[in-house]
Amino acid sequence: MDKVSKKILNAIIIYEPDSSYLNYNDFCETYRVDIEPLSFPVIKACLAYLKGEGYIDDVYINGQSTGFTLTHKGRNYKAFKWIAAKQFIFNSILVPIGVSLVTTLITLLITLCVIPTFFP
């Protein structure tokens, strides 16, 4: 996620609790005035990205998409990011260290116990 999308997602998290959903055009205008002067196409592109990644969902009234709301993933994206970082650290750092230690201990055990019996 790029910086602009992250800023927009944080703004949605701030504004969304005031209502059950946010209107696309109202949010774009509010964001441009109150937070950062970005063009409508940039904000719309970020919203499309957030929707595609599952951070927001469309809200339909009478069959028409009138706005969007946060998903669980969007509301808690920092927690999901932390979980992914912990999994990366475990899988990429701790597991290889553990395998290396076990391999070293087995090699040491073989060297000390098995080799002296064959070569006195």
TORSEDREN-240067 format. One line per 4 residues: their letters; for each residue x, y, z of C-alpha. Coordinates in Angstrom, 2 decimals, always signed. Example, Ala and Ser with C-alpha at 12.3 -4.5 7.8 and 13.67 -1.06 7.14 Angstrom:
<nodes>
AS = +12.30:-4.50:+7.80 | +13.67:-1.06:+7.14
</nodes>
This chain:
<nodes>
MDKV = +0.00:+0.00:+0.00 | +1.43:+3.39:-0.95 | +1.50:+6.48:+1.28 | -1.50:+8.18:-0.34
SKKI = -3.69:+5.08:-0.01 | -2.62:+4.72:+3.62 | -3.48:+8.37:+4.34 | -6.88:+7.96:+2.69
LNAI = -7.57:+4.74:+4.62 | -6.67:+6.49:+7.89 | -9.02:+9.35:+6.97 | -11.82:+6.87:+6.24
IIYE = -11.24:+5.27:+9.65 | -11.58:+8.72:+11.25 | -14.68:+9.83:+9.28 | -16.56:+6.52:+8.98
PDSS = -17.76:+6.10:+12.58 | -19.94:+9.21:+12.17 | -22.23:+7.32:+9.78 | -22.94:+3.83:+8.54
YLNY = -21.29:+4.61:+5.20 | -19.48:+7.38:+3.35 | -20.55:+8.87:+0.02 | -17.78:+8.74:-2.59
NDFC = -18.10:+12.35:-3.79 | -18.65:+13.81:-0.32 | -15.59:+11.99:+1.00 | -13.45:+13.15:-1.94
ETYR = -14.47:+16.76:-1.38 | -14.00:+16.57:+2.40 | -10.61:+14.92:+2.00 | -9.43:+17.54:-0.51
VDIE = -10.52:+20.44:+1.70 | -9.73:+19.15:+5.20 | -6.73:+16.86:+4.79 | -4.73:+17.09:+1.58
PLSF = -5.35:+18.84:-1.74 | -5.39:+15.87:-4.13 | -7.30:+15.70:-7.37 | -10.54:+13.71:-7.62
PVIK = -8.99:+11.16:-10.02 | -6.15:+10.42:-7.56 | -8.56:+9.97:-4.64 | -10.92:+7.85:-6.76
ACLA = -7.99:+5.69:-7.92 | -6.92:+5.15:-4.30 | -10.48:+4.26:-3.33 | -10.63:+1.78:-6.25
YLKG = -7.34:+0.26:-5.05 | -8.64:+0.00:-1.47 | -11.83:-1.63:-2.75 | -9.86:-4.09:-4.90
EGYI = -7.69:-5.06:-1.94 | -10.73:-5.59:+0.29 | -10.28:-2.63:+2.64 | -13.61:-1.01:+1.67
DDVY = -16.90:-2.28:+0.18 | -19.59:-0.55:-1.82 | -22.89:+0.30:-0.16 | -25.93:-0.16:-2.37
INGQ = -29.21:+1.69:-1.88 | -32.03:+0.86:-4.30 | -29.60:-1.09:-6.45 | -27.14:+1.77:-6.90
STGF = -23.73:+2.16:-5.34 | -24.05:+5.28:-3.24 | -20.98:+5.04:-1.08 | -18.60:+2.77:+0.74
TLTH = -17.92:+1.37:+4.17 | -14.88:-0.14:+5.85 | -14.45:-3.89:+5.94 | -12.93:-5.73:+8.89
KGRN = -9.63:-5.79:+7.02 | -9.80:-2.03:+6.45 | -10.75:-1.15:+9.99 | -7.95:-3.31:+11.42
YKAF = -5.28:-3.04:+8.72 | -2.54:-2.20:+11.23 | -3.20:-5.39:+13.18 | -3.12:-7.47:+9.98
KWIA = +0.13:-5.77:+8.98 | +1.67:-6.60:+12.38 | +0.55:-10.25:+12.11 | +2.16:-10.50:+8.67
AKQF = +5.40:-8.97:+10.01 | +5.50:-11.45:+12.90 | +4.94:-14.36:+10.51 | +7.75:-13.10:+8.29
IFNS = +10.15:-12.78:+11.23 | +9.27:-16.26:+12.46 | +9.51:-17.95:+9.05 | +12.49:-16.06:+7.68
ILVP = +14.65:-15.56:+10.77 | +13.74:-17.77:+13.71 | +13.11:-21.02:+11.81 | +16.45:-20.88:+9.94
IGVS = +18.29:-20.13:+13.21 | +16.58:-23.11:+14.85 | +17.43:-25.42:+11.95 | +21.02:-24.22:+12.03
LVTT = +21.31:-24.88:+15.78 | +19.82:-28.38:+15.49 | +22.10:-29.21:+12.55 | +25.13:-27.96:+14.47
LITL = +24.21:-30.02:+17.54 | +23.69:-33.17:+15.47 | +27.00:-32.63:+13.70 | +28.75:-32.07:+17.02
LITL = +27.16:-35.19:+18.49 | +28.25:-37.28:+15.52 | +31.75:-35.83:+15.70 | +32.15:-36.53:+19.41
CVIP = +30.39:-39.87:+19.70 | +30.50:-41.73:+16.41 | +33.82:-40.80:+14.83 | +36.02:-41.79:+17.85
TFFP = +34.57:-45.31:+17.72 | +35.63:-45.79:+14.09 | +39.01:-44.09:+14.40 | +40.52:-44.83:+17.82
</nodes>
